Amino acid sequence: PASRITTVLVMPNMRIISVLGLGLLAAQNSYAFGKPSFTPQSSLKASTVSALRMSGGQAAPADLKPPPALYEGAVAAGVAKGKGSWAKIFKLGMVSGAHIGFGSYLAISVGGACPGIAAANPGLQKIILGAFGLPFGLIMTLVTGGELFTGNTALVGASFMEGKTTKGELAKSWIASYIGNFVGSLFLAYLAYASGTLGALPGSVNIATMKASLSFQQAFVRGILCNWLVCMAVYMASGCTSLVGKMTAVWFPVSAFVALGLEHSVANMFMIPLGIMRGAEITLSQFLTGNLLPVTLGNIVGGMLCVMAPFGTSFGGWLKKKEE
């Protein structure tokens, strides 16, 4: 009985194996001696096209736009931002202020809390300070559609120079986003102070004191250089369709500006008030007129002139007379 059961179980399986073997042999013979009915590349291409058609009928867009299209997309983004209402820009500005505040909070907590590394290897400490913090704050803003003043200097500034945004819309975008950024940054600075997570480490106090001790010229020039890099990050990220592309476009320039010790007005709206709350001897005048004013002016120059002017005069209509 056992042998009969084994025979019953084995025979069907042997038949299946034989059929599969004959099929594979026939396929090999047809491929070796005749013209194959397909090639791996054509099969892959066909399956890819089929998948794309199933998802919407069109091929997937390139992850990075070519330079002329990149500029056109940035101008279109500026036009859309300029059309927003005061309330909308202000609310999204508060969100972006908090996002940049979170990035600054992380940078202080990590890169600002390693005095041993700073003493032994200051270059490494600067890299740590830049890599952990501000990049993720800007990524949150770009992905969620926030309103960041420093980015708006480039995008809305370009759409204004192209004649697609009015003076009133430009002023609305810059003023509402700036005030919103300030409110969001101050709110998060208070929460960071009240949380007690920074402990007794002097990082926030030292950073705020250093920023407030800059001369007007130093703060202004560092503001130019900073927003040159930040707006390049925003500009490049606007031409990427994938999250990975946007993150890559943001991470390198933003981590660079922090490591270089440059000045970002919205980040300073968080860092200096937090330092004051934690005991930094900085007056309101030193904060507002000694640092924030020159840094803000420098950020405008860096975003609108250093970043967008070369592209606007190359791919757009900056300084060109309109044909009647």
FENBELLIN-V529631 format. One record per residue. N is the residue number from 0. SS is DSSP state (2 for helix, 1 for strand, 0 for the rest). Layout:
<<N/SS> <N/SS>>
This chain:
<<0/0> <1/2> <2/2> <3/2> <4/2> <5/2> <6/2> <7/2> <8/2> <9/2> <10/2> <11/2> <12/2> <13/2> <14/2> <15/2> <16/2> <17/2> <18/2> <19/2> <20/2> <21/2> <22/2> <23/2> <24/2> <25/2> <26/2> <27/2> <28/2> <29/2> <30/2> <31/2> <32/2> <33/0> <34/0> <35/0> <36/0> <37/0> <38/0> <39/2> <40/2> <41/2> <42/2> <43/2> <44/2> <45/2> <46/2> <47/2> <48/2> <49/2> <50/2> <51/2> <52/2> <53/2> <54/2> <55/0> <56/0> <57/0> <58/0> <59/0> <60/0> <61/0> <62/0> <63/1> <64/0> <65/0> <66/2> <67/2> <68/2> <69/2> <70/2> <71/2> <72/2> <73/2> <74/2> <75/2> <76/2> <77/2> <78/2> <79/2> <80/2> <81/2> <82/2> <83/0> <84/0> <85/2> <86/2> <87/2> <88/2> <89/2> <90/2> <91/2> <92/2> <93/2> <94/2> <95/2> <96/2> <97/2> <98/2> <99/2> <100/2> <101/2> <102/2> <103/2> <104/2> <105/2> <106/2> <107/2> <108/2> <109/2> <110/2> <111/2> <112/2> <113/0> <114/2> <115/2> <116/2> <117/2> <118/2> <119/2> <120/0> <121/2> <122/2> <123/2> <124/2> <125/2> <126/2> <127/2> <128/2> <129/2> <130/2> <131/0> <132/0> <133/2> <134/2> <135/2> <136/2> <137/2> <138/2> <139/2> <140/2> <141/2> <142/2> <143/2> <144/0> <145/0> <146/0> <147/0> <148/2> <149/2> <150/2> <151/2> <152/2> <153/2> <154/2> <155/2> <156/2> <157/2> <158/2> <159/2> <160/2> <161/0> <162/0> <163/0> <164/0> <165/0> <166/2> <167/2> <168/2> <169/2> <170/2> <171/2> <172/2> <173/2> <174/2> <175/2> <176/2> <177/2> <178/2> <179/2> <180/2> <181/2> <182/2> <183/2> <184/2> <185/2> <186/2> <187/2> <188/2> <189/2> <190/2> <191/2> <192/2> <193/2> <194/2> <195/0> <196/0> <197/0> <198/0> <199/0> <200/0> <201/0> <202/2> <203/2> <204/2> <205/2> <206/2> <207/2> <208/2> <209/2> <210/2> <211/2> <212/0> <213/0> <214/0> <215/2> <216/2> <217/2> <218/2> <219/2> <220/2> <221/2> <222/2> <223/2> <224/2> <225/2> <226/2> <227/2> <228/2> <229/2> <230/2> <231/2> <232/2> <233/2> <234/2> <235/2> <236/2> <237/2> <238/0> <239/1> <240/0> <241/0> <242/2> <243/2> <244/2> <245/2> <246/2> <247/2> <248/2> <249/2> <250/2> <251/2> <252/2> <253/2> <254/2> <255/2> <256/2> <257/2> <258/2> <259/0> <260/0> <261/0> <262/0> <263/0> <264/2> <265/2> <266/2> <267/2> <268/2> <269/2> <270/2> <271/2> <272/2> <273/2> <274/2> <275/2> <276/2> <277/0> <278/0> <279/0> <280/0> <281/0> <282/0> <283/2> <284/2> <285/2> <286/2> <287/2> <288/2> <289/2> <290/2> <291/2> <292/2> <293/2> <294/2> <295/2> <296/2> <297/2> <298/2> <299/2> <300/2> <301/2> <302/2> <303/2> <304/2> <305/2> <306/2> <307/2> <308/2> <309/2> <310/2> <311/2> <312/2> <313/2> <314/2> <315/0> <316/0> <317/0> <318/0> <319/0> <320/0> <321/0> <322/0> <323/0>>
